[in-house]
Structures are given as structure tokens and as C-alpha cells.
Amino acid sequence: MNRRGAPRARLAVLHVVVVALLLTLLGRLWQVQIMSGAAYEEAAVETRVRQIALPALRGQILDREGRPLVANRSLPVVSVDHMALRDQPDGGRAVLTRLAGVLGQSYADLAAKTRLCTREVPRPCWPGSPYEPIPVTADVDVRTAFQIMERAREFPGVSTGLQPIRSYPYGTAAAQVLGYLQPAPREEAAPKDATGVTMVGRAGLEAVYERDLAGTPGRRLVAVDSAGRVGRQLRQTDPVPGNDLVTSIDADVQQLAEQALGRATRRAGDGGAAVVMEARTGRVVALAGAPTYDPNVWTGGITTAEYERLFGAEGGRPLLARAVAGEWAPGSTWKVVSASAAINAGYSTTAWYDCPGSYRVGARDFRNYRGLDLGPMDIRKALVVSCDTIFYRFAEELWRRDGGLSPVARPADVMQRTARAFGFGEPTGIDLPGEAAGRVPGRAWKKARAEGAATEAERREAATWWPGDAANFSIGQGDVLVTPVQLARAYAAIANGGTLFSPRVAQRVQRDGEVVREIEPQVVGRLPVSAQVLAYIRSALADVTRVGTAEEAFKGFPRAKLAVAGKTGTAEVAGRRDTSWFASFAPAASPEYVVVVMVSQGGKGGDVAAPVAREIWAGMYGLEDPR
Amino acid sequence: MSAARAAYRERGGTWRRPFALRVVDRLKRPDWVLYGCAAALTLTGLLLIWSATRPGLIQQGGDPSWFLRRQGIAAGIGVALMVLIARSDLRILRAYVPMLYVVALLGLAVVLSPLGSTVNGSKSWIVLGGGVQFQPSEFAKLALVLGVAVPLGELRDGERRPGVGALLLALVLAALPALLILAEPDLGTALVFVAMTAGMVLVSGVRKVWLGALAAAGVGVAALAWFLGLIRPYQLQRLLVLADPDADPLGAGYNAAQAKIAIGSGGFSGQGLFRGGQTAGEFVPEQHSDFIFTVAGEELGFVGAGAILVVMLALLWRGLRIAARSVTPYGTVIAAGTVCWLAFQTFVNVGMTLGIMPIIGVPLPFLSYGGSATISGLVAVGLLQAVHRQVGRGMP
């Protein structure tokens, strides 16, 4: 077999090649499994294990009697899986069209609800994770839900299930105070929480007390396969339900205030607010806003039209909690501040001052309301009949005392200081989001606003605190802005002897009826007004409903049973109708509650806002049938 | 047949060897190590296929052992054919080679005709109906081994090595099926043909000059294919992914990445049979067929997967031993071609699951799911046994 010498050598080559190939594989196997096995094992767990958040049942929001303003209920909800839709050949168009037919919605609405929110995509859109099922409708009837379940093949990526949602036993009551829930944005949810809807409070009490209400979501670790199908469960931690929030809202008073305000704003004005507060504690009993909305729109996805109505200016901004977030000139309700300032500055409470038809300030005549000459009167009567010219005089004289156009080094600015001491110009610190600060204009404010004027002359002109500014300030006009809640707590301070509160809507957090935490309105200041002067002002305000500017509004009111003290306000707004105010407290002798009503573009305070307040008072004390 | 017995007969004696010795003789004939290795690998393959397909079938509400049973039937047919071939005389087989070769070519041609079916982008199947289908390219491997071995292994009198004519004939015989398969297109199987032919030419003893020329031509053809743009984009993508596996983790790199994760998570001793999370979760596509090694990697760990490679090496080593001991050049070339076939497929298949070879669809011999491949692999073992058998027979 000598002839086979060459093949033998060649076969040896083949031996070497085969052994080399197999050893290469063995070496690589060692490298992958032993040397970097741990890393791959980690990668395997990452691809294989998903965390599913188990939402905790959110706590209820109760009124002061323990009646639920916000509760939970389970609804058949139809949800759409964005990822499954995307995997469809036509991007889910056919499925959504079919679904729209079954649900009686339009395809465009469904498509808008199920697209993901990005910077370019306008709302409505889905702000949550693409891995979460997107609820497209709540409150489907059971038959429709079954229909979708039975025809699962026609609806890939569409699921039906029971979902706990917020329910509102009192309908629209306190909608803006309670707030609403929205899915947590993707950035806020941990990236590993690929599934599970996390709803968080986005407005109102739901947002402020999010941590109390939310509870702690549980987690379930499950094994999934490459198609995302869930296999066996690995571990589970149960969710801890949220705590209940007890508010000082009285559901009855809240509804009463909303109905009265709603009737008034439908007759006149473009919106309004009403605040009912405990005078001695700073607790909010009712906080109404008009127009309002039905908080049930938030469950089950929101349609484009609903969204427009809620957020568009044309819909009247029903989401805005006007009592807290809205600012208006206070008009004559402000005169309690001016009167206090004047008395503190030395004007006698017993002296008589003239109330002419107009008063000359600088180069301009500042007219009384309707130019009426009311003759001489004391400060008390000036409040009752709401004389403007007396306060113009105080303001102008005080302005002169501070040096006029060339102010002294440290002007007293009595009016401004008093206004700040009444809690204006800064947020009250109420437990609601989006609170406005209001505005107490003065020299510093004008100077700051003048920055950026085109020329030096203009700047100087704009930076000057003119005597006219001071006059306007004294009657709550010009640049003065307050929120209804600010005014309410200022009147509460007058009513309770001078204590200024940071109001609270919530009064305690409780769990299964046991108190977890008490929430007390904070005392943030005292009015710089003596008890005698406060009593003087209170007695003046008590006459307003009897013989003053609210006499007409309170005609026939059972004064013997409940004496209401108050002050009307009619604030002029350039280019718009007057803002109508009525700030009141009762019983006048020993005040328990404060009611402040504001109707934007409503007209005279005594004509529009005061009757609303009268309805609220009558309803609260059960005095007369609502008109 | 033992020499002692032949001599005894020549002397006219009628002595028969005792029964016990005759049993030993019979048992010595086949290469039992080779059989053992093939059996071990096939049985392991069945287990792994079961593990890989069971969860998915349960999920779909199907029969959990559907793939297992089909593979079992294929293995049964394969074993029967293997034994049949192993017990046949190489010279008788040789008589059928022309017919076998033509049938194989026809099969490949039919695949390209409208009678063929497309699976995973390759037109490589003939569906017979009733759930029976086969891949002619797998049987063409057998035809190629036997066919190409004819010119390379049957030397004319006085020749010590195949001449130019024989070499060219061998190349033509190899090129015809290879081109048909390339047209399917099935680059992987075509490359297996190239590897087999190269091995057979190498051991046939052709002059080194011709070997060099062939190697140069091979490089030339590859370069030409590259510059003429015959490499398809997805093939290029797979090559690029090999260089940078993270480049496209959900596209071309997905298979590679998931395969490595599955194998890597097995560690030293594995997750245990039927306990692989990656396997149960069906993260590796085509896991029961081309990526069956990932199941071994995850569930059996380095110990099990390494053992598979060692057994495979033993099988190949046995095949090379048979090639070296063959008394005819024809047997040597057949055995070498078979070894090259199995070795190349093993390296490419396992290499791609380990990320050192591009994703080329060739099955892992004896282990991957697939009737045609399982049968042809076992028949290849039968072929090695047939070559081994002639050793004992003392062919002239």
C-alpha cells in the first residue's frame, strides 16, 4: 500500500482540520458559558421577566359628614394594546374601525385616543406607556363587552376587563376641587414597569394628596415568552390601598353654592366663584366654580370634542378652579382694607367726612359711583353706602404724607402694608394646586413693571406712583387683583377678631375610619387692626344688607333669624362688564361662616353676587326656599 | 471473513467455527463506537427537540409531542436505511450510483419547478401531502459523496492518483447539484457541497499543483460573486452582524444575540432539561431546527453541550479512521467526503449559535429537527459502516 502515501498525509491534514474545528467550538463554548456566563444569565433574566404593577385601590375623598365625594367602582372597560395594533399589517386601522362601529364612536376619536403622546402629537393622546392597555371607553354595557370578547379574533389587541375607576356620587359637585387622574407619563414610571397602568392625581385634591390617596402599588414578577405572553408567576407583593381623605367640604352646601352660582352665571357673566369658609378655623366648607364640568369624562378616554370643551377658551375653561386660580379686581369689597388703613393712619372713626360727587386727584376728577353727592358721613356709613370719594381723599392725603411725587426715603405706604397684612398679594397656601398670588400694586411694583420701557421719559412716567394710582387702589380698582379665597380669608379674619388663616379643604387622612393624620389650617398672621376697629367695621358691614348697597338683594330676608354682614363690590374692567362681588359673614354678632361670591362680567355686586350669597346663606341655615 | 477460516476451506475442510466465535465475528463487523456516537447524538436530539417545542405546542393547545413524534419516525426510518446501507457491499452500491445521482439531480430540479415549495425564503421543499415533505438537497449530499467519489476513487491501472480528466469530471459532478441548490437559493447547503468536494479532492491524492489551482479558483469565484453583487443583502447583513452583534439587535442580530443569551445562561451545569427559561419562552427563533444547540447550551450547560461536541468529535474521528483503513481509494474518498460533510455542518451550525460564524441555515447533524436531514445523516453513518465493512472483507 505504498501508493497510498500521499493520501495518508492528506488524511492527516483532514484529521488536524476536524480536531481544530471541534476544539475551536469547545473553546468558544467555554468562553460563552463559563467566562461570561453570568452576564448572559443576567441578560436572559432581563428578556424573560416582566414586572407588572398591581395598582393599589385609591383612597376615597369624603365630605365632612363622611359622604364620599370621590369613590371607586369597577367598570367594564374596553382597552386597546398599542403594541398589538402596531403589529397589524395596516397599523390597526381595520381593528379600530370595527371597534368604533361596535362602540358607537368614530374611528378618528379612537385613533386619537390610542396614539402615543409625543412633543409633536396634540392631545388627546395616550400619555402612558405603550405597553399599558389604553382604555378607550368606560361604561360600555355588558352586552357590548361580551360581544367584543366573543369576537376576539376580529379584535386583536382589544381587551375587556373590569377596571377600578373613580366615581363621583355627587356628580359635578366640587369637580375642580377634587381634581382628576391621568396615567403617569412614561418618564415618571420606572422603565421596567412595562405593564400596569399607574394613574396619578393631576389636579385638585387628587394631586395635592397624591401620596396619601395613592397607596403603594404591588408588584408581580412574571415570566414572559418572546411574544410577550405571560407564563408562570415568580413573585408577588400585594398592593397597599390608599388612605381616605376627609375634607371639610359639606356636600349639601357645595351643591347649593354651585346651583346658585350656576343660575346666576347663566343669567349674566362668563363665570364665577363662590367660597364658603368657617370664619373661626379657616376650613373650606364649599368652593364652587362656574362653569363646571362632569369629572366622569376622564374615565374611558376623552374625545377630541370633550377635550376642546375642557381646555379651550371657548368652553369657558371649566377645569379652572376660579376661587383659587383666578384673579380679579376686588372693587369695593376692598374698602375694609382701605378703611382699616385710614383708621390706623389716624383718621377718626367718629369724625364726619364729606362724600362729594367727585374728588379731584392730581389733574383728574375721580367720580363717586354714578356721580352722586351723598353729603357728610362717617367711615362706617362710607362702608355701608360704599362712598368712593371719601376713600379717594384718604388715599390722596396719605400719598401726600409720603411725599407725593418726590417720596420720602421710607414712605409709610399704609394702604399697601395693610393690604399685605390682610393676606393679599401672596398665595394663601390653601391645599389646592395652581393658586394665584393676586397683586398689591405700589411704588416698587410700578418701578419693576417700568423696566424695559422704550425711552427714559416713558420709563419715568411708568415708574411713578401717581396720586391717581393711590386713589384707584383705595377702592380696589386699577391694578389690584385678588382671588376669591384671599378675600374670603380676609373677611374671615375680620369676622373672627383678626386671625388670618392659610385655609384648608382637607381636614384629616384616615384609614378604615382611624385617623392617620390631622390637617389643620395654619395661622399665618393677625390683622394689624384693633378689636374695637374690627367691631366697628363688622357693625358697618352688618348694615350693608339692611340699609346699604345690598339692601335690595336681602329684602325680605329673615334678618331676625340670621343677620348677614357683607360688602358689595363692583369692579370695572376695561373693555368688559363689571366684576360683581359680595363678601359676607354671618351671624353678624358672632360670625360662624364667610361666604364670598364673585361673578365675572356679572354687573353690580348688589344685583348679581349678593343674591347668590343670600341663596347660600338661606340654604345653609334652612331659612327660605330657593328661588 | 477470517484468513484462518478461508485457509481451512481451501484445504477442503468442513470445519465450522464454533457458534460463540461466529457471534463475535458478526459483532466485530460494524464499527460499534460509530454506531454508539450516532445513537447518542440522535437520542439527545430527540430530547432537546421535545424540550424546545413542548411549551409552544402546549401554549397553542396542540399535541405537546407533535415534533417529537415526527422526529422519532424520521429517526426510525433513518436507522433502518442506515443498517441497510451498512450491511450492503460497497461494490453493489457502486452499481446504483449513476441512477442515484440522476434521481438526486431530478429532485433538485423539481424543487425549482412549480412543484417545489418555499420555506423561509428558500425553494427547497417537495411537499407530498399528508404532512410528508422532504428536502431533496439533503439526499443530494449522499448522491454527491457517492458520485464524486467515482472519478476520484476509481483509479485506472497504473495510476497512483486521479488525473486531470477525472478531476474535471468530479468537479462537474459536484457543480451540477451545487448550482441547482444555489438557485433555490440555499447558500448554506451549497457551501456544504463545496466543503465535501474539497475534502474528497484533497484525500484523492491529486497533484498539489491542482490543489493550489483549485484553491485559487475558489477565491476567485468568491471575489467575483462579491463584485458582481451576487451576495444578497441579507447575507451581507449577517456577515456584518457577526462583526458587530449589537448593530441590529432586533433585526439580523436578533437570532445571534438570543442564541448567545440562551447558551450563555446555561453556565457550567445548565438549567436542567425542560427547565430552560429562554427555551420555554421561545426567544430563539428556529430553535428546534437550526438552533437546537442553544437548547443544549441552556439546559445542559457546558457539561452537556461540551459532551455533544466531544461525541461528535469521536464520531468524526471514527470516520477518518475508516477512511484511513479503507482498502480502496473509493472507500477512502467516500469516508472523507462524509466526514467533511458532517464536520462542516457541525462547525457552521454550532459556530453560528456561538457567534463565531454568520447565520447560515444548515442543520446540526443528528440533533436538529428535520426528517430529511436526520435520515441523510444516519444514512451517512451507514455509508461509513459500509466502507468499514469492506475492510474486513478484504476487497481486492
Chai-1 contact restraints between the chains, C-beta under 6 A:
chainA,res_idxA,chainB,res_idxB,connection_type,confidence,min_distance_angstrom,max_distance_angstrom,comment,restraint_id
A,R3,B,R160,contact,1.0,0.0,6.0,A-B,restraint_1
A,A6,B,G205,contact,1.0,0.0,6.0,A-B,restraint_2
A,P7,B,V203,contact,1.0,0.0,6.0,A-B,restraint_3
A,P7,B,G205,contact,1.0,0.0,6.0,A-B,restraint_4
A,R10,B,L202,contact,1.0,0.0,6.0,A-B,restraint_5
A,R10,B,V203,contact,1.0,0.0,6.0,A-B,restraint_6
A,L11,B,V203,contact,1.0,0.0,6.0,A-B,restraint_7
A,L11,B,A323,contact,1.0,0.0,6.0,A-B,restraint_8
A,L11,B,A324,contact,1.0,0.0,6.0,A-B,restraint_9
A,H15,B,L320,contact,1.0,0.0,6.0,A-B,restraint_10
A,V18,B,L316,contact,1.0,0.0,6.0,A-B,restraint_11
A,V18,B,A343,contact,1.0,0.0,6.0,A-B,restraint_12
A,L21,B,A343,contact,1.0,0.0,6.0,A-B,restraint_13
A,L21,B,F347,contact,1.0,0.0,6.0,A-B,restraint_14
A,L22,B,L309,contact,1.0,0.0,6.0,A-B,restraint_15
A,L22,B,L313,contact,1.0,0.0,6.0,A-B,restraint_16
A,L25,B,L309,contact,1.0,0.0,6.0,A-B,restraint_17
A,L25,B,V350,contact,1.0,0.0,6.0,A-B,restraint_18
A,L26,B,G306,contact,1.0,0.0,6.0,A-B,restraint_19
A,L26,B,L309,contact,1.0,0.0,6.0,A-B,restraint_20
A,R28,B,L354,contact,1.0,0.0,6.0,A-B,restraint_21
A,R28,B,I356,contact,1.0,0.0,6.0,A-B,restraint_22
A,L29,B,A305,contact,1.0,0.0,6.0,A-B,restraint_23
A,L29,B,G306,contact,1.0,0.0,6.0,A-B,restraint_24
A,V32,B,I263,contact,1.0,0.0,6.0,A-B,restraint_25
A,V32,B,G264,contact,1.0,0.0,6.0,A-B,restraint_26
A,V32,B,L354,contact,1.0,0.0,6.0,A-B,restraint_27
A,Q33,B,G266,contact,1.0,0.0,6.0,A-B,restraint_28
A,Q33,B,G267,contact,1.0,0.0,6.0,A-B,restraint_29
A,Q33,B,F302,contact,1.0,0.0,6.0,A-B,restraint_30
A,I34,B,F268,contact,1.0,0.0,6.0,A-B,restraint_31
A,I34,B,F302,contact,1.0,0.0,6.0,A-B,restraint_32
A,G37,B,G264,contact,1.0,0.0,6.0,A-B,restraint_33
A,G37,B,G267,contact,1.0,0.0,6.0,A-B,restraint_34
A,Y40,B,I261,contact,1.0,0.0,6.0,A-B,restraint_35
A,Y40,B,G264,contact,1.0,0.0,6.0,A-B,restraint_36
A,Y40,B,S265,contact,1.0,0.0,6.0,A-B,restraint_37
A,E41,B,S265,contact,1.0,0.0,6.0,A-B,restraint_38
A,A43,B,I261,contact,1.0,0.0,6.0,A-B,restraint_39
A,A44,B,I261,contact,1.0,0.0,6.0,A-B,restraint_40
A,A44,B,S265,contact,1.0,0.0,6.0,A-B,restraint_41
A,A44,B,Q278,contact,1.0,0.0,6.0,A-B,restraint_42
A,R48,B,G277,contact,1.0,0.0,6.0,A-B,restraint_43
A,R48,B,G281,contact,1.0,0.0,6.0,A-B,restraint_44
A,D225,B,G281,contact,1.0,0.0,6.0,A-B,restraint_45
A,D225,B,E282,contact,1.0,0.0,6.0,A-B,restraint_46
A,S226,B,G281,contact,1.0,0.0,6.0,A-B,restraint_47
A,S226,B,E282,contact,1.0,0.0,6.0,A-B,restraint_48
A,S226,B,F283,contact,1.0,0.0,6.0,A-B,restraint_49
